[in-house]
Amino acid sequence: MTKLAIGLAVRLVIGRVTNAALRRGRSRTATCLKILVRTTIAAWLTTALPAKAAPAAPDTELGISLANLQQRDELIQSIGWRLIAGNASFCSKTRPSIGLLLLDVASYSKPDLVRQTIGINGDIAVQARAAGSPAYLAGLPVHSEVLAIEGHAMRDLPPAGQQSWRRLSDLHQKLDETLAARGALDIEWRSAAHAPAVTTLVGVPVCASGFEVIAGSKRATANGRRVAVGAEFIGFSYPEGLLAAAIAHELAHNLLGHPAWLDENGRKRRNIRMTEREADRLMPWLLANGGYDPAAAEKFMRAWGPGNDGGLLRGRTHDGWDERAKFIAAELPLVRQSEIRAGAADWAQYFARDIQPAASASSSIE
């Protein structure tokens, strides 16, 4: 079999495995399957074909892939933290948070290999800590093993089952419920460099929105409860301030209650365009309170827009990128005036809404 034939076979196997996972709606599982299929085939090719240079060992390749995903998770969590913590004073709904994202090895197709690669014995580990958050300031190491939360041992968690993603989702929900109930939680953890220890993390008030990196996606979206950023989103190639602007746009949809408003008023092109325009205009306000340059909002639109708004073929759910940049630029002097007058970009008082919030908007954000 020639190298070309083997290469085509590899692409076919990866494509079928990944597409099957994506059809089941498990994008991160799809990426993990892709990683593990590649490492398995790479090991076979080492013996099947002479190579000019020995390929990386399977655990090394998986380790690099896990590290890359972890870095993007932590970057998005850190940007998100600055935005939701910095704007908490102006959000109609807040919740206590510790800025912690967990990992469940059961979400991967070969959990034993993941355990070996990140160096844990159990199933649950620290995936990301938002910079400046209680989890970060407490020094919880990345990929340290979580032994217990609030005295409940992780080894006693129910089996993950076929919907392995649900166990981690339920665990994050328990963290939020505990923080909402008493404002703090106890985590027992250990790492290769640390003996088991219990750390008490006290929640900090933040705007009620979460953040997540979606493997295999190129988009950034918001659903009222969270901002989802594709691991292949072009914004990762931009400076942090411009990526933060993109996150601020999606966060604005959540904070302004746009998903609930569209549910009540219909997703007509005109309605969607109004919500997109509002989210654009709120971007510099959110950035200013997060410690970013509010002008990064306009800079992002001018960097991203020309190649991504569809030009003459775009749907009229969005203004043209140049129009959007102008709407954003018009907010910049208002942000500065608010900072002079109130000491902050007080969008709760000085931002002019285009639409009235939906009656159910407050219940759409958790």
N, C-alpha and C positions, 0 to 999 in steps of 0.2 A: 504494500500500500504506500503510495507516495505521500509526501508531506502535505500537498494540496488536498488530497482526498481525506487525509486525517483531519486537516484543519476544517474542512467542510462538515465532517461528521461531528466535530467538537461543537461548532456553531449550532448544528441541528439539535444536538442533545441539550445544550444550554437553553436554546430558545424554547424547546418544548417544556422543559422543567419549569422555567421562569414563567412562561405564559400560563401554565396550569395553575401556578400559585397566584398569579395576578388575577385570574378569573375568579379565584376564591376570595379576592379582596385583601390579601395579606402581602402588601408590598415589601415589608421588611423581610418576611419569610422568603419571598422570591429572591431578594438579593443574597440572602444567606445560602439558599440552594445554589444560586449561580456561583458563589464563591467556592462552595464545597465540591460542586461538579468539576469546576476548573482545576482545583487542586488534585482531585482524584485522577483526571485525565492527564494532567501534567506529569504526575508520578509515573503513569503507564508509558507516556511518550518518552520518558527518560530511558527506559529499557528498550522501547520499540524502535527508536531512531537515534542515530549518532548525532550528538549536539556539539556545537562549537563551545558552548559554555553550559555548565550544569545549572538547571533551573532551581529556583528557590525551593526549599523543602516545604511540604504542604502546610506545616504549622506556622512557618514564617510568612507565607503568603496570606494565610488566614489572619495572622496577627496584624499584618499591615492593613488588611481590609477592615478589621475590627477597630484598629487605631484610627483610621481615617473617618469611619462613621462616628466614633466617639468624639473626635475633635469637632466635627460639624454639629453634633448634638450639643456639646458644651458651648460652642460659639453662639448657637441660636438661643440656648437657655440664658446665656450671659447678656446678649443683646435684649432679649425679652425681659429679663429681670430689671435692667436699667429703665426700660420703658414703663413697666407696670408698677415698679416701686416709685419711680420719679413722678408718676402721674396719679398716685393713689389719692392724693388730697382732692382731686377733681373728678374722680370716678364716682358714679352713683352707687356702685356696688363694689365692695372690696372683700377680701378674704385673707386670713393669715397663711403665709407660705414660708417654706424653708429653702426653696430653690434646689430641690433634689430630684434627679431622674434616676430610676432604677433599671436594671437589666435582669431578665429572666432567661437562663440558658435554654429553657424548654421551648422558647420561641425559635430556636435554631434546629435544623434538621439533624445535626450531630452534636448534641449537648456535651457529650464527654470530651470531644475535641475542643469545644469552646472553653470548658472548665480547665483543661490542660493548658490552653493558650493563655488565658488570663490569670491562671494560678489560684483557683478556688476549688473547694470540695463540694459545696452545696449548689443551689440553683440561683440564688439572688445576689446581685452585686450592685455597687454604685456605678452608674453609667456616666453621669455628668453632674457637676455642681455649678450653678450660676455664679459667676464672679461677683463677690460682694455679698452673697447671700449667707444665711446662717450655716448652711451645709458647707459652703466654701470656707468661711471663717473658722469653722470648727476643725478644719483640716482633715475631713474624710477623704482618704485617697481614692482616686479613680480605680475601679475594678477591685476595691476592697470588698470582702465578702460580708453580706448582711446576715447575721446569725439570728437576730430577733428584733421585733418592733413592738414596743409597748409590752414586753414580756412574752409575746407570742412567737415561738420558735418557727423559723422559716422551714425547718424540716417537717413541720406539721401541716404545711399548706396542702390543700387537696391536690391530687394529680392534675396536671395541666390539661390532659385530654387532647382531642383533635383541634379544638379551638384554643390553642396554646396562648394566643395573644390575650385572651380574656382574663387569664389569671393575673397577668401583670397589670392590666387595666383595673381589675378589682382591687389589687394591692395599692395602686396609686389613689384610688377612691377612698380606701380605708385611711390612708395618710391624711387626705383632705378632711375627712370626717373627724378624725382625732384632733387635728389642728383647730377645726371649727369649734369643737366641743371644749377643749381646755387650753388651746393656744400654744401647746408645745407637745413634743413626743420624745420618747427614749428609743435610741437605736443601739443595739449591740452589734459590734462589727470586729473584724480582724483582717490583717493583711500579712504579707510575707515579712514585713518589717515591724509589725505591731502585734502584740498579744491581744487577745479578746478584751474589749473595753466597751463600756456603755457611755454614750454621749447624749446629753439632753439638748435638743434643738428647739429654740423658741421662735415661733412664727413672727413674721413681719407683715404688716398690712400691705397688700398690693391690689391693683385692679384685677377683677375677676376674669382672667383669661390665661389659658395655658399655651404651651408651645411644643411642637413636635416636628422632628425631621422624618420625612417619608421617603424611604428608599425606593429607587426606580422612578421617581417623579421629577419633572422639571418645573412644576408650578408652585406658586404660593397662594394659599386660599385661607378663608376664615369661615367658621360655621356658627359663630355666636358664643362658643365655649372655648375654642382653641384656635391658634394659628398654625397651619400645617405648611411646612416648607420642604419642597422636594430636594432630595440629596443632590440632584443634578441641576438645581436652579441656577441660572446664570449669575445671580447676585453673589454667589460664593466667589466669583472671580473679581468682584469689585472691592474697593477699600471698605473697611468696616462701616464707616459712616453712611455710605450709599446702600449697603446691605441693610443697615438699620432703618433706612428710609423705607425700603420695601416692606420690612416687618411692621413698621409704623402704619403703613397704608392698610395692611390686613388687620392689624390690631384696632385701627379706627373703626372698621366695620363692626367688630365685636362691641367696642365701647359705646358706639352710637346706636346699637340695637338694629342694625340693618337687616340681618337675616330674619328677625321676627317681623320687621316692618314689611319686608317683601312677602312674607307668608300671608300677612293680613291684606296687603294691597295689590298683590299680584306681581309676577315677574315680567311685566311688560318692559320693552326696551327703554321707554322713557323713565320708568321707575328705577331700573337698574342704573341707568346713566346718572340719575340724581344721587343715588347712594355712592356711586363711584366718585362723583365730583366732590361730595362731602368728605369722603375718605381721603381724597387727594389733598383737600384744603386743610384737614386736621393734621396731616403728617408733620409739618414744621412745629406745631404746638407740642406734639408728643415728643419729638426729637429734642426740643429745647429743654423740656423737663427731665429728659433722660440723660442730659449732659452732652448731647451731640449738637453739632452745628445745625440749626434749623434750615440753613440754605442747602444742606445736603439733600433735602427733599426735591428741590428743583433740579439739582445736579443729577440725582438719580434718574429723574424723568427724562432729562436730555441725554443721558447715557444709554438708558434702556429703551426709550421710546422709538427711535428711528428704525430699529431692527425688529421690534416686537409688537407694534400696535396694528399691524395688518395693512396700513396705508389705505388706499382707495377701496380695498376689498374688505376692510374691517366691518364688523357689525356696528350698528349705532347704539350699542349698549355702553360705549365709552366715547368720550371726546377724543379728538386727535391728540397725539402726544404733545404737540406744540401748544395746543389750547390748554391741555392739562398743566403744562409747565407754567403758563401764564397765570392760571388760577392759583397755583401754589405760590408763585412769586408775589401775588397780590396779598397773601396772608403774612408775608415776612415783616412788613412794617407794623402790622397789628400785633404780631408776637412781641416785637421789640417794645411797643408802647405798653403792652400788658406787663412786661418784665420791669419796666420803669415804674409803672403805676402800682403794681401789686407785688413785685419782687419775684414773680414767676409767670409762666405762660398760662394764665388762668382761663383755659378754654371753657370751663363750666360756666363762666360768667360772660366772657367776651367773644367767644366763638359764635358766629351767626349761623344758625341751622337753616337748611333748605327744606327740611321735612320735619314733621312732628313725630316723635318717637311712638312706636306701637304700644298699645296698652299692655301687651304681653312681653315687651322687651326686657323688663326686669327679670322675668322668669326664664328667659332664654339663655342667660349667662350664669354659669355655675363655677 
